[in-house]
């Protein structure tokens, strides 16, 4: 039984053994915008971190996957030089937290006369029931002449074997995509690392918040055969 078919409580998630690391890292993300109540025969699920931020019936739904959109495509990520803001956030304010970090990064790029060399991304390094640790990053073509200081850091983006998935729609509706990703990994018997990446094809700072296009990269443990 997949953990997604059980009531989303910490105890139920802990019982799932097929994707232990993946579940530990993503349970808060998946339960963040839960809109479907548990079956009547099941005990009520505890409140999720985003219970107060659930979408209304009139909220826009995720756009359907379009022909050519990746869903489980195997890809090798290569390390790139990046500037990033490291921090923590709560699930109910995740989008505001992340976009706030990108505004700081863009201000730094303009000030230093640097050019982006890739799409902005958020690297989620840890999660729990209330929030997450992250690095909001922008790849750059060359290292800055002046060493960054304060909130801005210089580093390398993650590398390794990953699976790519495409999401279209609002940021809140990403939870539906993550549910589909979890089912996909379960079906393929793949085990994910304690990290995942959101790469924003549409600029989250300036684009319509309900019409985002996001590439999700799931890093998988070595020694596994990735599809695609």
C-alpha positions as CSV (number, residue, x, y, z in Angstrom):
1,X,0.0,0.0,0.0
2,X,1.4,3.4,-0.9
3,X,1.5,5.9,1.9
4,X,-0.7,8.2,-0.2
5,X,-3.6,5.9,0.2
6,X,-3.5,6.2,4.0
7,X,-4.7,9.1,6.2
8,X,-1.9,11.7,6.2
9,X,-0.7,11.5,9.7
10,X,2.9,11.3,10.9
11,X,2.2,7.7,12.1
12,X,0.8,6.6,8.8
13,X,3.7,8.0,6.9
14,X,6.2,6.4,9.3
15,X,4.7,3.0,8.4
16,X,5.6,3.3,4.7
17,X,8.9,1.6,4.1
18,X,9.2,1.7,0.3
19,X,10.4,5.2,0.1
20,X,11.5,6.1,3.6
21,X,13.9,9.0,2.8
22,X,11.6,10.4,0.1
23,X,8.6,10.3,2.4
24,X,10.5,11.9,5.3
25,X,11.6,14.7,3.0
26,X,8.4,15.3,1.1
27,X,5.5,14.5,3.5
28,X,5.0,18.2,4.6
29,X,5.2,19.3,0.9
30,X,2.6,16.7,-0.1
31,X,0.2,17.5,2.7
32,X,0.7,21.2,2.4
33,X,-2.4,21.9,0.3
34,X,-4.5,18.8,0.9
35,X,-8.0,19.5,-0.2
36,X,-9.6,16.0,0.0
37,X,-10.8,14.8,3.4
38,X,-10.0,11.2,4.5
39,X,-12.7,8.5,3.9
40,X,-15.5,8.4,6.4
41,X,-14.4,5.0,7.8
42,X,-10.9,6.4,8.6
43,X,-10.1,8.5,11.7
44,X,-9.8,12.2,11.0
45,X,-6.4,13.3,9.8
46,X,-4.6,15.9,12.0
47,X,-4.4,19.5,10.7
48,X,-1.7,20.0,8.1
49,X,0.7,23.0,8.2
50,X,-1.3,24.6,5.4
51,X,-4.8,23.9,6.7
52,X,-5.6,27.6,6.8
53,X,-4.3,28.1,3.3
54,X,-6.3,25.5,1.4
55,X,-7.6,26.6,-2.0
56,X,-11.3,27.5,-2.4
57,X,-13.5,25.6,-4.9
58,X,-13.0,28.5,-7.3
59,X,-9.2,28.5,-7.1
60,X,-7.5,27.8,-10.5
61,X,-6.4,24.2,-11.0
62,X,-3.1,22.9,-12.3
63,X,-2.8,23.1,-16.1
64,X,-2.8,19.7,-17.8
65,X,0.5,18.3,-18.9
66,X,1.3,19.2,-22.5
67,X,2.8,17.0,-25.2
68,X,6.5,16.8,-24.7
69,X,6.4,17.6,-21.0
70,X,8.8,15.4,-19.1
71,X,7.4,13.1,-16.4
72,X,10.1,10.8,-15.1
73,X,12.7,11.6,-17.7
74,X,16.2,10.5,-16.6
75,X,18.7,13.3,-16.7
76,X,22.3,13.9,-15.4
77,X,22.6,17.2,-13.5
78,X,25.9,18.9,-13.8
79,X,27.2,21.4,-11.2
80,X,27.1,25.1,-12.1
81,X,28.5,28.1,-10.3
82,X,25.6,29.8,-8.5
83,X,24.8,32.6,-6.1
84,X,22.2,31.7,-3.5
85,X,20.3,32.8,-0.4
86,X,20.1,30.2,2.3
87,X,17.2,30.2,4.7
88,X,14.2,28.5,6.3
89,X,10.5,29.0,5.8
90,X,7.1,27.7,6.9
91,X,4.8,26.0,4.4
92,X,2.0,28.5,4.7
93,X,4.3,31.3,3.4
94,X,6.6,29.2,1.2
95,X,6.0,31.1,-2.1
96,X,6.5,34.5,-0.5
97,X,9.7,33.3,1.2
98,X,11.1,32.0,-2.0
99,X,10.2,34.9,-4.2
100,X,11.6,37.3,-1.6
101,X,15.0,35.5,-1.8
102,X,15.0,35.7,-5.6
103,X,14.4,39.5,-5.4
104,X,17.5,39.8,-3.3
105,X,19.5,37.7,-5.8
106,X,18.4,39.8,-8.8
107,X,19.2,43.0,-7.0
108,X,22.7,41.6,-6.4
109,X,23.1,40.6,-10.0
110,X,22.2,44.1,-11.2
111,X,24.5,45.7,-8.7
112,X,27.5,43.5,-9.7
113,X,26.8,43.5,-13.4
114,X,26.5,39.7,-13.5
115,X,24.5,37.6,-15.9
116,X,22.4,34.6,-15.1
117,X,23.5,31.4,-16.8
118,X,20.4,29.3,-16.3
119,X,17.0,29.3,-14.7
120,X,16.4,30.3,-11.0
121,X,15.9,27.3,-8.7
122,X,15.1,26.4,-5.2
123,X,17.0,23.5,-3.6
124,X,15.1,22.0,-0.7
125,X,17.6,20.5,1.7
126,X,15.4,19.5,4.6
127,X,11.7,19.5,5.6
128,X,9.5,18.8,8.6
129,X,5.9,19.1,9.5
130,X,6.1,22.9,9.9
131,X,8.6,24.1,7.4
132,X,11.7,23.6,5.3
133,X,15.4,24.6,4.8
134,X,16.2,25.8,1.3
135,X,18.7,27.5,-1.0
136,X,17.2,29.9,-3.6
137,X,19.8,30.1,-6.3
138,X,20.6,31.6,-9.7
139,X,23.3,30.0,-11.9
140,X,25.9,32.6,-13.1
141,X,28.3,32.6,-16.1
142,X,31.3,33.5,-14.0
143,X,32.2,34.1,-10.4
144,X,31.8,37.8,-9.2
145,X,35.0,39.9,-8.9
146,X,34.0,40.8,-5.4
147,X,33.3,37.9,-3.0
148,X,29.6,38.0,-1.9
149,X,28.9,38.8,1.7
150,X,25.9,39.0,4.0
151,X,22.9,36.9,2.8
152,X,24.4,36.2,-0.7
153,X,26.6,33.1,-1.0
154,X,28.6,31.6,-3.8
155,X,28.5,27.8,-4.4
156,X,27.8,25.0,-6.8
157,X,24.5,23.5,-7.8
158,X,23.7,19.8,-7.1
159,X,24.9,17.2,-9.6
160,X,24.1,13.6,-10.2
161,X,21.4,11.3,-11.6
162,X,17.9,12.7,-11.4
163,X,14.4,12.4,-12.7
164,X,12.7,15.4,-14.3
165,X,9.0,16.2,-14.0
166,X,7.1,19.2,-15.3
167,X,4.4,21.1,-13.4
168,X,2.0,23.7,-14.9
169,X,-0.3,25.8,-12.8
170,X,-0.2,27.6,-9.4
171,X,2.5,27.0,-6.8
172,X,0.0,25.6,-4.4
173,X,-1.1,23.0,-7.0
174,X,2.4,21.7,-7.0
175,X,1.3,19.3,-4.3
176,X,-0.8,17.4,-6.8
177,X,2.3,17.0,-9.0
178,X,4.3,15.8,-6.0
179,X,1.7,13.2,-5.3
180,X,2.0,11.9,-8.8
181,X,5.8,11.9,-8.6
182,X,5.6,9.9,-5.3
183,X,3.3,7.3,-7.0
184,X,5.7,7.2,-10.0
185,X,8.7,6.4,-7.8
186,X,6.7,3.8,-5.8
187,X,5.7,2.1,-9.0
188,X,9.3,2.1,-10.4
189,X,10.7,1.1,-7.0
190,X,13.1,4.0,-7.0
191,X,14.5,5.6,-3.9
192,X,15.1,9.3,-3.8
193,X,17.8,11.2,-2.0
194,X,16.9,13.7,0.8
195,X,16.8,16.6,-1.6
196,X,14.7,17.9,-4.5
197,X,14.9,20.9,-6.8
198,X,12.3,23.2,-8.3
199,X,13.6,25.0,-11.4
200,X,11.3,27.9,-12.6
201,X,10.8,28.1,-16.3
202,X,8.5,31.1,-15.7
203,X,9.9,33.7,-13.4
204,X,8.1,33.3,-10.0
205,X,8.7,37.0,-9.2
206,X,7.0,38.4,-12.3
207,X,4.9,35.7,-13.9
208,X,1.2,35.1,-13.2
209,X,1.3,33.1,-10.0
210,X,-1.5,30.8,-11.4
211,X,0.3,30.0,-14.6
212,X,3.8,28.9,-13.5
213,X,5.9,26.3,-15.3
214,X,8.2,24.4,-12.9
215,X,10.7,21.7,-13.6
216,X,11.0,19.4,-10.6
217,X,14.2,17.3,-10.3
218,X,14.3,14.3,-8.0
219,X,17.8,13.1,-7.2
220,X,17.8,9.3,-7.0
221,X,20.3,7.1,-5.2
222,X,23.1,5.7,-7.4
223,X,23.0,2.1,-8.6
224,X,19.3,2.4,-9.7
225,X,18.1,2.2,-13.2
226,X,16.2,5.4,-14.0
227,X,13.6,5.3,-16.8
228,X,14.0,7.4,-19.9
